[in-house]
């Protein structure tokens, strides 16, 4: 150990003074970020995991008394009353469906905007408007659109079908409520996804595209063999952001349906809020949050493993 310390010290002495100062300055710049991460992220996460093994309720906060240790009782109760399993399924269905459609639609729009279509520059300047709208406001807008008595969707469907379809309550039907929320999520998230994919498209070398065209490659082959491999790093970032965003989606779901009807839109985020602040059981809410966090980490890790490295072959 002593020898390794001496060698490290000798190695540090060999570093030029200017470079050594840059290293120390860089470490000093990292201290605020590390401190904020530890205080506001790491410690609350660890405290939430600890609370998931406690009988911890609102009365404990009011009285200032800590919760009592109950081992895995919170987790057992959630699985026993069939709350956690369906919420996990709904979360995965919503996340996978939205992320898949988000990439397809975002990529199609990016390809259109990357072409010489007239008005593409104007469309780029206004397309970020939905993304700038606060999530709760977006939810209220789409609740009005889907309103079964006077909503815009009901009016348009009535016009297209000649008045044959008048009963259209998407948010009140357990079979369509999650899809309606997904539409609202896509409307808000597609602009940013399109912009990021468009930036990736514009970094694909034109010379390679032209060479492939001269060799007889059609548009599909150029997209599949050249464009997408060159955009792999951008695609990984975009999809990772989309997975995290939709896996933890709460304000949109809670505002539009509150987890209903019949729990058909109760995601892990909604279930965690209900357990902690509606049922006043903070320990149970922390248990849901712990499962939710572990699943999200696992999904992101599996996604990155499937995507592989960013090197273009």
C-alpha positions in Angstrom: 0.0 0.0 0.0 2.8 2.4 0.9 4.6 1.6 -2.3 1.5 2.4 -4.3 1.0 5.7 -2.5 4.6 6.6 -3.3 4.2 5.8 -6.9 1.0 7.8 -7.1 2.7 10.7 -5.5 5.6 10.4 -7.9 3.2 10.2 -10.8 1.4 13.4 -9.6 4.8 15.2 -9.4 5.5 14.3 -13.0 2.3 16.0 -14.1 3.0 19.5 -15.4 2.1 22.3 -12.9 -0.4 23.9 -15.3 -2.2 20.6 -15.9 -2.2 19.8 -12.2 -3.8 23.1 -11.6 -6.5 22.4 -14.2 -7.2 19.0 -12.6 -7.6 20.6 -9.2 -9.8 23.4 -10.6 -12.0 20.8 -12.4 -12.4 18.9 -9.1 -13.4 22.1 -7.3 -16.0 22.8 -10.0 -17.5 19.3 -9.4 -18.0 19.8 -5.7 -21.3 21.9 -5.9 -22.8 19.4 -8.3 -21.8 16.4 -6.2 -23.1 18.1 -3.0 -26.4 18.9 -4.6 -26.7 15.3 -5.9 -26.0 13.8 -2.5 -28.2 16.2 -0.5 -31.2 16.4 -2.8 -31.2 13.0 -4.6 -29.1 10.4 -3.0 -30.1 11.0 0.7 -33.9 11.3 -0.1 -33.7 8.1 -2.2 -32.0 6.2 0.6 -34.5 7.6 3.1 -37.4 6.6 0.9 -36.1 3.0 0.7 -35.7 3.0 4.5 -39.3 4.2 5.0 -40.6 1.4 2.7 -39.8 -1.0 5.5 -41.6 1.1 8.2 -45.1 1.5 9.4 -44.9 5.2 8.7 -48.0 7.4 8.4 -49.0 11.1 8.6 -49.5 10.8 12.4 -45.8 10.0 12.7 -44.9 13.3 11.0 -47.4 15.2 13.2 -46.2 13.7 16.4 -42.5 13.7 15.4 -42.1 10.0 16.1 -40.3 7.6 13.8 -42.1 4.7 12.2 -41.9 1.2 13.5 -40.0 -1.5 11.6 -42.4 -3.9 9.8 -40.0 -5.7 7.5 -41.7 -6.4 4.1 -45.3 -5.8 5.3 -45.8 -2.9 2.9 -44.7 -4.9 -0.1 -46.7 -8.0 0.9 -49.8 -5.9 1.4 -49.5 -4.2 -2.0 -49.1 -7.5 -3.8 -51.8 -9.2 -1.7 -54.5 -6.6 -2.5 -53.6 -6.7 -6.2 -52.5 -3.0 -6.4 -48.8 -3.3 -7.4 -49.0 -5.8 -10.2 -51.6 -4.1 -12.3 -49.9 -0.7 -11.8 -46.6 -2.2 -13.1 -48.4 -3.6 -16.1 -50.1 -0.3 -16.9 -46.8 1.6 -16.5 -45.0 -0.7 -18.9 -47.8 -0.6 -21.5 -48.0 3.2 -21.4 -44.2 3.6 -21.5 -43.5 1.1 -24.3 -46.4 2.3 -26.4 -45.6 6.0 -26.1 -41.9 5.5 -26.7 -42.4 3.3 -29.7 -44.8 5.8 -31.4 -42.7 8.7 -30.3 -39.7 7.4 -32.1 -41.6 6.4 -35.3 -43.5 9.7 -35.6 -40.5 11.8 -34.5 -38.3 10.1 -37.1 -40.8 10.6 -39.9 -41.2 14.3 -39.0 -37.4 14.7 -38.8 -36.9 13.1 -42.2 -39.6 15.5 -43.7 -38.0 18.5 -42.1 -34.5 17.5 -43.2 -35.7 17.5 -46.8 -36.3 20.4 -49.1 -40.0 20.7 -48.4 -41.4 24.1 -48.7 -42.2 25.7 -45.3 -39.9 23.3 -43.3 -38.1 26.2 -41.7 -41.3 27.9 -40.6 -42.6 24.6 -39.2 -39.3 24.1 -37.2 -39.8 27.5 -35.6 -43.4 26.8 -34.3 -43.2 23.0 -33.6 -41.8 23.5 -30.1 -44.9 25.3 -28.9 -46.6 22.1 -27.5 -43.4 21.2 -25.7 -43.3 24.6 -24.0 -46.9 24.3 -22.7 -46.9 23.1 -19.0 -47.9 19.5 -18.6 -51.0 20.3 -16.5 -52.2 22.8 -19.1 -51.7 20.2 -21.8 -53.8 17.8 -19.8 -56.6 20.4 -19.4 -56.5 21.1 -23.2 -56.8 17.4 -24.0 -59.5 16.9 -21.4 -61.5 19.6 -23.3 -60.8 17.9 -26.6 -62.0 14.5 -25.3 -65.0 16.0 -23.4 -67.9 13.7 -24.4 -70.7 16.4 -24.6 -69.0 19.3 -26.3 -65.4 18.3 -27.0 -63.6 18.9 -30.3 -63.0 15.2 -30.8 -66.7 14.4 -30.5 -67.6 17.2 -33.0 -65.0 16.0 -35.6 -66.0 12.3 -35.3 -69.6 13.4 -35.7 -68.8 15.3 -38.8 -66.7 12.5 -40.3 -69.4 9.9 -39.6 -72.3 12.0 -40.6 -73.6 12.0 -37.0 -73.7 8.3 -36.6 -71.2 8.3 -33.7 -72.3 10.6 -30.9 -71.2 8.7 -27.8 -67.5 9.2 -27.6 -66.1 9.3 -24.0 -62.5 8.2 -24.4 -61.4 9.2 -20.9 -64.4 7.5 -19.3 -63.9 4.1 -21.0 -61.4 1.7 -19.3 -60.4 0.4 -22.7 -59.6 3.7 -24.3 -58.5 6.0 -21.4 -54.8 5.0 -21.4 -54.7 5.5 -25.2 -56.2 8.9 -24.9 -53.5 9.9 -22.3 -50.9 8.5 -24.7 -52.2 10.8 -27.4 -51.7 13.8 -25.1 -48.2 12.6 -24.1 -47.2 12.2 -27.8 -48.6 15.7 -28.6 -46.3 17.2 -26.0 -43.2 15.1 -26.5 -43.0 14.7 -30.3 -41.6 18.3 -30.9 -38.5 17.8 -28.8 -37.9 14.3 -30.0 -38.2 15.5 -33.6 -35.8 18.4 -33.0 -33.2 16.1 -31.5 -33.5 13.5 -34.3 -33.3 16.3 -36.9 -30.0 17.4 -35.3 -28.7 13.9 -35.6 -29.9 13.6 -39.3 -28.0 16.8 -40.2 -24.8 15.3 -38.9 -24.9 12.3 -41.3 -22.3 12.9 -44.0 -23.8 13.8 -47.4 -20.9 12.2 -49.2 -21.7 8.8 -47.9 -25.4 9.2 -48.8 -24.4 10.3 -52.4 -22.0 7.4 -52.7 -24.7 4.9 -51.7 -27.1 6.4 -54.1 -24.6 6.0 -57.0 -24.1 2.4 -56.0 -27.9 1.8 -56.4 -29.1 1.9 -52.8 -32.7 2.9 -52.5 -34.1 5.3 -49.8 -35.0 2.4 -47.4 -31.5 0.9 -47.7 -29.8 4.3 -47.1 -32.0 4.9 -44.0 -31.4 1.4 -42.6 -27.7 0.9 -43.4 -26.4 4.4 -43.2 -28.6 7.0 -41.5 -29.7 5.0 -38.5 -26.2 3.6 -37.6 -24.7 7.1 -37.8 -27.5 8.4 -35.5 -27.1 5.6 -33.0 -25.7 7.8 -30.2 -28.5 10.4 -30.7 -31.2 7.7 -30.8 -29.9 6.2 -27.5 -30.1 9.6 -25.8 -33.6 10.4 -27.2 -35.0 7.0 -26.3 -33.4 7.0 -22.9 -35.0 10.4 -22.2 -38.4 9.2 -23.5 -38.3 6.0 -21.4 -37.5 7.9 -18.2 -40.0 10.7 -18.9 -42.9 8.3 -19.6 -42.0 5.7 -16.9 -42.4 8.5 -14.3 -45.3 10.3 -15.9 -47.6 11.6 -13.2 -49.1 15.1 -13.8 -50.7 14.2 -17.2 -52.3 11.0 -15.9 -53.4 12.4 -12.5 -55.0 15.5 -14.1 -56.8 13.7 -16.9 -58.1 10.6 -15.1 -56.8 10.4 -11.6 -55.9 6.8 -12.3 -59.4 5.8 -13.4 -61.7 4.6 -14.6 -61.6 1.3 -12.7 -57.8 1.8 -12.2 -57.2 1.4 -15.9 -54.7 4.2 -15.9 -53.2 3.7 -12.5 -49.5 3.8 -13.1 -46.8 3.3 -10.4 -46.6 7.1 -10.1 -50.3 7.4 -9.4 -50.3 4.4 -7.0 -47.4 5.9 -5.1 -49.2 9.2 -4.7 -52.5 7.5 -3.6 -50.8 5.3 -1.0 -48.7 8.2 0.5 -51.1 11.2 0.3 -54.6 9.8 -0.2 -54.4 6.8 2.1 -51.9 8.7 4.4 -49.6 5.7 4.4 -46.1 7.1 3.6 -44.4 3.7 4.2 -46.6 2.0 1.6 -46.1 4.9 -0.8 -42.3 4.6 -0.3 -42.5 0.9 -1.1 -44.2 1.7 -4.4 -41.6 4.3 -5.1 -38.8 1.8 -4.4 -40.2 -0.8 -6.8 -40.8 2.0 -9.3 -37.2 3.2 -9.1 -35.7 -0.3 -9.4 -37.8 -1.1 -12.4 -36.9 2.1 -14.2 -33.2 1.5 -13.6 -33.5 -2.1 -14.8 -35.4 -1.0 -18.0 -32.8 1.7 -18.8 -29.9 -0.8 -18.2 -31.5 -3.4 -20.4 -32.2 -0.8 -23.1 -28.6 0.3 -23.2 -27.4 -3.3 -23.3 -29.6 -4.0 -26.3 -28.5 -0.9 -28.1 -24.8 -1.8 -27.6 -22.0 0.8 -28.1 -22.2 3.9 -30.2 -19.6 3.0 -32.7 -20.7 2.9 -36.3 -19.8 -0.3 -38.1 
